[in-house]
Amino acid sequence: MRLFNRAWPVLLLFAALSAPAVIAGCAEHNTYRVYDRDHDDYHRWDQHEIAFYSQWEHETHRDHRDFDKRDESEQKEYWNWRHSHQ
């Protein structure tokens, strides 16, 4: 019991210092690839692509919806817009 009483502050410090690395590692796994059929390429759907997508929604006066919930014609419009905004 005495060993546990001395070890828990060290374990708590380790947990506090390693939390940012664990959180950042989890965020990396939230990216995935989306295929653009008309341009025959893939795009990584990450924070960078989300910024472009938000800009497209704003510029085209659309309400926010997840990309995969949009119909095919709107997705095609986005990819055409995206390829003109590198």
C-alpha atoms as one frame of an Amber mdcrd trajectory, in Angstrom:
protein
   0.000   0.000   0.000   2.850   2.347   0.808   4.358   1.760  -2.666   1.043
   2.689  -4.292   0.849   5.900  -2.256   4.266   6.945  -3.583   3.678   5.777
  -7.170   0.330   7.370  -7.960   1.686  10.956  -8.326   4.208   9.677 -10.857
   1.484   7.808 -12.754  -0.747  10.872 -12.705   2.070  13.048 -14.046   2.781
  10.504 -16.799  -0.892  10.445 -17.787  -1.082  14.242 -17.895   2.044  14.547
 -20.023   1.078  11.795 -22.476  -2.554  12.900 -23.014  -1.785  15.380 -25.847
   0.101  12.728 -27.802  -2.744  10.253 -27.415  -5.340  12.816 -28.475  -3.289
  13.925 -31.500  -2.806  10.309 -32.520  -6.561   9.736 -32.444  -7.208  12.820
 -34.579  -4.921  11.447 -37.284  -7.143   8.387 -37.671 -10.187  10.556 -38.441
  -8.926  11.224 -41.975 -10.029   9.141 -44.904  -9.777   9.247 -48.677 -12.593
  10.294 -50.987 -12.555   9.370 -54.674 -13.311  12.065 -57.250 -14.680  10.103
 -60.193 -14.664  12.923 -62.759 -11.059  13.908 -62.098  -9.943  10.329 -61.388
  -8.112  11.114 -58.162  -8.372  10.754 -54.410  -8.507  13.474 -51.787  -7.626
  13.056 -48.122 -10.655  14.242 -46.173  -8.854  15.942 -43.301  -8.893  19.383
 -41.685  -7.349  20.899 -44.822 -10.103  19.533 -47.072 -12.808  20.426 -44.540
 -11.619  24.061 -44.727 -12.032  24.038 -48.519 -15.429  22.373 -48.209 -16.611
  24.998 -45.715 -15.386  27.742 -48.040 -17.326  26.169 -50.936 -20.491  25.987
 -48.839 -20.091  29.641 -47.885 -19.299  30.880 -51.402 -22.175  28.948 -52.961
 -24.627  29.925 -50.190 -25.368  26.360 -49.128 -26.388  25.160 -45.699 -23.865
  22.886 -44.043 -24.321  19.185 -44.708 -21.836  16.357 -44.535 -20.256  15.783
 -47.924 -21.376  12.161 -48.103 -24.992  13.256 -47.476 -25.033  15.497 -50.575
 -26.413  14.151 -53.815 -24.055  13.203 -56.619 -24.572  16.410 -58.600 -23.590
  18.589 -55.625 -20.537  16.429 -54.952 -19.552  16.852 -58.596 -19.980  20.636
 -58.296 -17.746  20.619 -55.231 -14.959  18.644 -56.931 -15.071  20.938 -59.976
 -14.850  23.959 -57.671 -12.117  22.301 -55.616  -9.924  21.597 -58.634 -10.129
  25.272 -59.626  -9.076  26.354 -56.096  -5.782  24.602 -55.506
